Amino acid sequence: SLEVPFPSSHEATIALRSLSPDREPRKGGISKVITVSGSTLSRWSADEARILRVSVNSFLDHLSLVMETMDMFGPPVAM
């Protein structure tokens, strides 16, 4: 399980929507579930440490890009 705190639940939901389309390239051995609980983004499990490491590294690369984009544009505006 990996928990990533965000300043608000709205920002956690934005990250969830940005990261959800990314599916695992390997079919089997890993289960990826991204959920939002309050302002925390959470997830996952794998059969092998190597598979988990590759998946986590990829996720963290994408998450870093999402967070940099949010920082660049500032907090979300309520509609």
NUZA-789384 format. One record per atom (N, C-alpha, C): residue in three letters; atom name; x, y, z. Coordinates in Angstrom, 1 decimal. Layout:
// residues N
[nuke 'ALA','CA',[X,Y,Z]]
...
END
This chain:
// residues 79
[nuke 'SER','N',[0.8,-1.2,0.0]]
[nuke 'SER','CA',[0.0,0.0,0.0]]
[nuke 'SER','C',[0.9,1.2,0.0]]
[nuke 'LEU','N',[0.5,2.2,-0.8]]
[nuke 'LEU','CA',[1.2,3.5,-0.9]]
[nuke 'LEU','C',[0.2,4.6,-0.7]]
[nuke 'GLU','N',[0.4,5.5,0.3]]
[nuke 'GLU','CA',[-0.5,6.6,0.5]]
[nuke 'GLU','C',[0.2,7.9,0.2]]
[nuke 'VAL','N',[-0.5,8.7,-0.6]]
[nuke 'VAL','CA',[0.1,10.0,-1.1]]
[nuke 'VAL','C',[-0.9,11.0,-0.6]]
[nuke 'PRO','N',[-0.5,11.8,0.4]]
[nuke 'PRO','CA',[-1.4,12.9,0.9]]
[nuke 'PRO','C',[-1.4,14.1,-0.1]]
[nuke 'PHE','N',[-2.6,14.7,-0.2]]
[nuke 'PHE','CA',[-2.7,15.9,-1.0]]
[nuke 'PHE','C',[-3.3,17.0,-0.1]]
[nuke 'PRO','N',[-3.2,18.3,-0.5]]
[nuke 'PRO','CA',[-3.7,19.3,0.4]]
[nuke 'PRO','C',[-5.3,19.3,0.6]]
[nuke 'SER','N',[-6.0,18.7,-0.4]]
[nuke 'SER','CA',[-7.4,18.6,-0.3]]
[nuke 'SER','C',[-7.9,17.3,-1.0]]
[nuke 'SER','N',[-9.1,16.9,-0.7]]
[nuke 'SER','CA',[-9.7,15.8,-1.4]]
[nuke 'SER','C',[-10.0,16.1,-2.9]]
[nuke 'HIS','N',[-10.2,17.3,-3.2]]
[nuke 'HIS','CA',[-10.4,17.7,-4.6]]
[nuke 'HIS','C',[-9.2,17.5,-5.4]]
[nuke 'GLU','N',[-8.0,17.8,-4.9]]
[nuke 'GLU','CA',[-6.7,17.6,-5.6]]
[nuke 'GLU','C',[-6.4,16.1,-5.7]]
[nuke 'ALA','N',[-6.7,15.4,-4.6]]
[nuke 'ALA','CA',[-6.5,13.9,-4.7]]
[nuke 'ALA','C',[-7.4,13.3,-5.8]]
[nuke 'THR','N',[-8.6,13.8,-5.9]]
[nuke 'THR','CA',[-9.5,13.3,-7.0]]
[nuke 'THR','C',[-9.0,13.6,-8.4]]
[nuke 'ILE','N',[-8.4,14.8,-8.5]]
[nuke 'ILE','CA',[-7.8,15.2,-9.8]]
[nuke 'ILE','C',[-6.7,14.3,-10.1]]
[nuke 'ALA','N',[-5.8,14.0,-9.2]]
[nuke 'ALA','CA',[-4.7,13.0,-9.4]]
[nuke 'ALA','C',[-5.3,11.7,-9.7]]
[nuke 'LEU','N',[-6.3,11.2,-9.0]]
[nuke 'LEU','CA',[-6.9,9.9,-9.3]]
[nuke 'LEU','C',[-7.4,9.9,-10.8]]
[nuke 'ARG','N',[-8.1,10.9,-11.2]]
[nuke 'ARG','CA',[-8.6,10.9,-12.6]]
[nuke 'ARG','C',[-7.5,11.0,-13.6]]
[nuke 'SER','N',[-6.4,11.6,-13.3]]
[nuke 'SER','CA',[-5.2,11.7,-14.2]]
[nuke 'SER','C',[-4.5,10.4,-14.3]]
[nuke 'LEU','N',[-4.4,9.6,-13.2]]
[nuke 'LEU','CA',[-3.6,8.4,-13.1]]
[nuke 'LEU','C',[-4.5,7.1,-13.5]]
[nuke 'SER','N',[-5.8,7.2,-13.3]]
[nuke 'SER','CA',[-6.6,6.0,-13.5]]
[nuke 'SER','C',[-6.5,5.4,-14.9]]
[nuke 'PRO','N',[-6.4,6.2,-16.0]]
[nuke 'PRO','CA',[-6.3,5.6,-17.3]]
[nuke 'PRO','C',[-5.1,4.7,-17.6]]
[nuke 'ASP','N',[-4.1,4.9,-16.8]]
[nuke 'ASP','CA',[-2.9,4.1,-17.0]]
[nuke 'ASP','C',[-3.0,2.7,-16.4]]
[nuke 'ARG','N',[-3.1,1.7,-17.3]]
[nuke 'ARG','CA',[-3.2,0.3,-17.0]]
[nuke 'ARG','C',[-1.8,-0.3,-16.9]]
[nuke 'GLU','N',[-1.7,-1.4,-16.1]]
[nuke 'GLU','CA',[-0.5,-2.1,-16.1]]
[nuke 'GLU','C',[-0.2,-2.8,-17.4]]
[nuke 'PRO','N',[1.1,-2.7,-17.9]]
[nuke 'PRO','CA',[1.4,-3.3,-19.2]]
[nuke 'PRO','C',[1.4,-4.8,-19.2]]
[nuke 'ARG','N',[1.7,-5.4,-18.0]]
[nuke 'ARG','CA',[1.7,-6.8,-17.8]]
[nuke 'ARG','C',[0.4,-7.3,-17.4]]
[nuke 'LYS','N',[-0.1,-8.4,-17.9]]
[nuke 'LYS','CA',[-1.4,-9.0,-17.6]]
[nuke 'LYS','C',[-1.2,-10.1,-16.5]]
[nuke 'GLY','N',[-1.2,-9.8,-15.3]]
[nuke 'GLY','CA',[-1.0,-10.8,-14.3]]
[nuke 'GLY','C',[0.1,-10.5,-13.4]]
[nuke 'GLY','N',[0.0,-11.0,-12.1]]
[nuke 'GLY','CA',[1.1,-10.8,-11.2]]
[nuke 'GLY','C',[1.0,-9.5,-10.4]]
[nuke 'ILE','N',[0.1,-8.6,-10.9]]
[nuke 'ILE','CA',[0.0,-7.3,-10.2]]
[nuke 'ILE','C',[-1.4,-6.8,-10.2]]
[nuke 'SER','N',[-1.8,-6.3,-9.1]]
[nuke 'SER','CA',[-3.2,-5.7,-9.0]]
[nuke 'SER','C',[-3.0,-4.2,-8.6]]
[nuke 'LYS','N',[-3.5,-3.3,-9.4]]
[nuke 'LYS','CA',[-3.4,-1.9,-9.1]]
[nuke 'LYS','C',[-4.8,-1.3,-8.9]]
[nuke 'VAL','N',[-5.0,-0.8,-7.7]]
[nuke 'VAL','CA',[-6.3,-0.1,-7.4]]
[nuke 'VAL','C',[-5.9,1.3,-6.8]]
[nuke 'ILE','N',[-6.4,2.3,-7.5]]
[nuke 'ILE','CA',[-6.2,3.6,-7.0]]
[nuke 'ILE','C',[-7.5,4.2,-6.4]]
[nuke 'THR','N',[-7.5,4.6,-5.2]]
[nuke 'THR','CA',[-8.7,5.1,-4.6]]
[nuke 'THR','C',[-8.3,6.4,-3.8]]
[nuke 'VAL','N',[-9.4,7.2,-3.5]]
[nuke 'VAL','CA',[-9.2,8.4,-2.7]]
[nuke 'VAL','C',[-9.9,8.2,-1.4]]
[nuke 'SER','N',[-9.2,8.4,-0.3]]
[nuke 'SER','CA',[-9.8,8.4,1.0]]
[nuke 'SER','C',[-9.5,9.7,1.7]]
[nuke 'GLY','N',[-10.5,10.6,1.7]]
[nuke 'GLY','CA',[-10.3,11.9,2.2]]
[nuke 'GLY','C',[-9.4,12.7,1.2]]
[nuke 'SER','N',[-8.2,13.1,1.7]]
[nuke 'SER','CA',[-7.3,13.8,0.8]]
[nuke 'SER','C',[-6.1,12.9,0.5]]
[nuke 'THR','N',[-6.2,11.6,0.7]]
[nuke 'THR','CA',[-5.1,10.6,0.5]]
[nuke 'THR','C',[-5.4,9.7,-0.7]]
[nuke 'LEU','N',[-4.4,9.6,-1.6]]
[nuke 'LEU','CA',[-4.5,8.7,-2.7]]
[nuke 'LEU','C',[-3.8,7.4,-2.3]]
[nuke 'SER','N',[-4.4,6.2,-2.5]]
[nuke 'SER','CA',[-3.8,5.0,-2.1]]
[nuke 'SER','C',[-3.8,3.9,-3.2]]
[nuke 'ARG','N',[-3.1,2.8,-2.9]]
[nuke 'ARG','CA',[-3.1,1.7,-3.9]]
[nuke 'ARG','C',[-2.4,0.4,-3.4]]
[nuke 'TRP','N',[-2.1,-0.7,-3.8]]
[nuke 'TRP','CA',[-1.7,-1.9,-4.5]]
[nuke 'TRP','C',[-1.1,-3.2,-4.0]]
[nuke 'SER','N',[-0.9,-4.3,-4.9]]
[nuke 'SER','CA',[-0.2,-5.5,-4.5]]
[nuke 'SER','C',[0.4,-6.2,-5.7]]
[nuke 'ALA','N',[1.4,-7.1,-5.5]]
[nuke 'ALA','CA',[2.0,-7.8,-6.6]]
[nuke 'ALA','C',[2.5,-9.2,-6.1]]
[nuke 'ASP','N',[2.7,-10.1,-7.0]]
[nuke 'ASP','CA',[3.2,-11.4,-6.7]]
[nuke 'ASP','C',[4.7,-11.4,-6.5]]
[nuke 'GLU','N',[5.4,-10.6,-7.2]]
[nuke 'GLU','CA',[6.9,-10.6,-7.2]]
[nuke 'GLU','C',[7.4,-9.1,-6.9]]
[nuke 'ALA','N',[8.5,-9.1,-6.1]]
[nuke 'ALA','CA',[9.0,-7.8,-5.8]]
[nuke 'ALA','C',[9.5,-7.0,-7.0]]
[nuke 'ARG','N',[10.0,-7.7,-8.0]]
[nuke 'ARG','CA',[10.5,-7.0,-9.2]]
[nuke 'ARG','C',[9.3,-6.3,-9.9]]
[nuke 'ILE','N',[8.2,-7.0,-10.1]]
[nuke 'ILE','CA',[7.1,-6.5,-10.8]]
[nuke 'ILE','C',[6.5,-5.3,-10.0]]
[nuke 'LEU','N',[6.5,-5.4,-8.7]]
[nuke 'LEU','CA',[6.0,-4.3,-7.9]]
[nuke 'LEU','C',[6.9,-3.1,-8.0]]
[nuke 'ARG','N',[8.2,-3.3,-8.0]]
[nuke 'ARG','CA',[9.2,-2.2,-8.2]]
[nuke 'ARG','C',[9.0,-1.5,-9.5]]
[nuke 'VAL','N',[8.8,-2.2,-10.6]]
[nuke 'VAL','CA',[8.6,-1.6,-11.9]]
[nuke 'VAL','C',[7.3,-0.8,-11.9]]
[nuke 'SER','N',[6.3,-1.4,-11.4]]
[nuke 'SER','CA',[5.0,-0.7,-11.3]]
[nuke 'SER','C',[5.0,0.6,-10.5]]
[nuke 'VAL','N',[5.6,0.5,-9.3]]
[nuke 'VAL','CA',[5.7,1.6,-8.4]]
[nuke 'VAL','C',[6.5,2.7,-9.0]]
[nuke 'ASN','N',[7.7,2.4,-9.7]]
[nuke 'ASN','CA',[8.5,3.4,-10.3]]
[nuke 'ASN','C',[7.7,4.1,-11.4]]
[nuke 'SER','N',[7.0,3.4,-12.2]]
[nuke 'SER','CA',[6.2,4.0,-13.3]]
[nuke 'SER','C',[5.1,4.9,-12.7]]
[nuke 'PHE','N',[4.4,4.4,-11.7]]
[nuke 'PHE','CA',[3.4,5.2,-11.0]]
[nuke 'PHE','C',[4.0,6.5,-10.4]]
[nuke 'LEU','N',[5.1,6.4,-9.7]]
[nuke 'LEU','CA',[5.7,7.6,-9.1]]
[nuke 'LEU','C',[6.2,8.6,-10.2]]
[nuke 'ASP','N',[6.7,8.1,-11.3]]
[nuke 'ASP','CA',[7.0,9.0,-12.4]]
[nuke 'ASP','C',[5.8,9.8,-12.9]]
[nuke 'HIS','N',[4.7,9.1,-13.1]]
[nuke 'HIS','CA',[3.4,9.7,-13.5]]
[nuke 'HIS','C',[2.9,10.7,-12.4]]
[nuke 'LEU','N',[2.9,10.2,-11.2]]
[nuke 'LEU','CA',[2.4,11.0,-10.1]]
[nuke 'LEU','C',[3.2,12.3,-10.0]]
[nuke 'SER','N',[4.6,12.2,-10.1]]
[nuke 'SER','CA',[5.4,13.4,-10.1]]
[nuke 'SER','C',[5.0,14.4,-11.1]]
[nuke 'LEU','N',[4.7,13.9,-12.3]]
[nuke 'LEU','CA',[4.3,14.8,-13.4]]
[nuke 'LEU','C',[2.9,15.5,-13.0]]
[nuke 'VAL','N',[2.0,14.7,-12.5]]
[nuke 'VAL','CA',[0.7,15.3,-12.1]]
[nuke 'VAL','C',[0.9,16.3,-11.0]]
[nuke 'MET','N',[1.7,16.1,-10.0]]
[nuke 'MET','CA',[1.9,17.0,-8.9]]
[nuke 'MET','C',[2.6,18.3,-9.4]]
[nuke 'GLU','N',[3.6,18.1,-10.3]]
[nuke 'GLU','CA',[4.3,19.3,-10.9]]
[nuke 'GLU','C',[3.3,20.2,-11.7]]
[nuke 'THR','N',[2.4,19.5,-12.4]]
[nuke 'THR','CA',[1.4,20.3,-13.2]]
[nuke 'THR','C',[0.5,21.0,-12.2]]
[nuke 'MET','N',[0.0,20.4,-11.2]]
[nuke 'MET','CA',[-0.9,21.0,-10.2]]
[nuke 'MET','C',[-0.1,22.2,-9.5]]
[nuke 'ASP','N',[1.1,22.0,-9.2]]
[nuke 'ASP','CA',[1.9,23.1,-8.6]]
[nuke 'ASP','C',[2.0,24.3,-9.6]]
[nuke 'MET','N',[2.3,24.0,-10.8]]
[nuke 'MET','CA',[2.4,25.0,-11.8]]
[nuke 'MET','C',[1.2,25.9,-12.0]]
[nuke 'PHE','N',[0.0,25.2,-12.0]]
[nuke 'PHE','CA',[-1.3,25.9,-12.3]]
[nuke 'PHE','C',[-1.9,26.4,-11.0]]
[nuke 'GLY','N',[-1.4,26.0,-9.9]]
[nuke 'GLY','CA',[-2.0,26.4,-8.6]]
[nuke 'GLY','C',[-3.2,25.6,-8.2]]
[nuke 'PRO','N',[-3.8,25.9,-7.0]]
[nuke 'PRO','CA',[-4.9,25.1,-6.5]]
[nuke 'PRO','C',[-6.1,25.2,-7.5]]
[nuke 'PRO','N',[-6.9,24.1,-7.5]]
[nuke 'PRO','CA',[-8.1,24.1,-8.4]]
[nuke 'PRO','C',[-9.1,25.1,-8.0]]
[nuke 'VAL','N',[-9.8,25.6,-9.0]]
[nuke 'VAL','CA',[-10.8,26.6,-8.8]]
[nuke 'VAL','C',[-12.2,25.9,-8.7]]
[nuke 'ALA','N',[-12.9,26.2,-7.7]]
[nuke 'ALA','CA',[-14.3,25.6,-7.5]]
[nuke 'ALA','C',[-15.2,26.1,-8.6]]
[nuke 'MET','N',[-16.0,25.2,-9.1]]
[nuke 'MET','CA',[-16.9,25.5,-10.2]]
[nuke 'MET','C',[-18.3,25.6,-9.7]]
END
